[in-house]
Amino acid sequence: MVATTTSSIIIGVFFCLLIVALHDKYAFIFTSSSVLINDVDHLSQVLVKQVSPKVGDYAKMLALE
């Protein structure tokens, strides 16, 4: 069970970092519409802004234990 959880976390973090790094490029895989590409770029930036504080809080919580 630990191996499954660890590998899932690693895969999730990898794809999250990939999307964050290529936020303006990865929508090209799915569409060629410039309007949709700009919207996906905006949504990925919103996602980063929403997730970052929560990850920081979780890291602080783990450091206190």
N, C-alpha and C positions, 0 to 999 in steps of 0.2 A: 504494500500500500504506500509506503514511503517513496519507493521508486516511481510509482505512478504519479503521485502528487508532485514530486520534484520535477519530473520530466514535463508535466503539464504546466507548471509554473515557468520553467525555462522556455518552453515553446511560446507561451503567452507573452512573456517579457520580450522575447526575440521579435515577435510580430508587432508588438507595441512600439518597440524602438525603431523597427523598420518603417512603420507608418509615421512616427514622429519625424524621423530623418528624411523621409521622402514624401512628406505631406502634400507637396505641390506636384508630385509626379505619379503617385500610385493610382490615381483615378483614371489615368490613360488606359489602364488595363481593361476597364469596364465600359468606357464611353469616349467619344471624340467631341462631345458637346462642350464648348468652352464655358457656358453658363453652369452646367453641372459640375465641371471640374473646379470652378471657382467656389461653388457651394460646398463641395467636399473638402476643399482646402480650408475653408472657413470653419466647417464643423470639426475638422481634426484639430484645429487650433483651440476651439472651445473645449474639446475633450481634454486636451492637455491642461488647460487652465482649471478644469474641474477636478481632474484626477490628481494633479501634483500636490495640492495641499493635503489630500487624504493619504497619499503615500508618505508624505513627510510626517504626518501625525502617527501613522502606523509604525514608522521607523523609530520615532521617539518613544512610543509605547513599548516596543521591543527592547529598546536600550534601557528602559527603566526596570525591566524584569531581571 
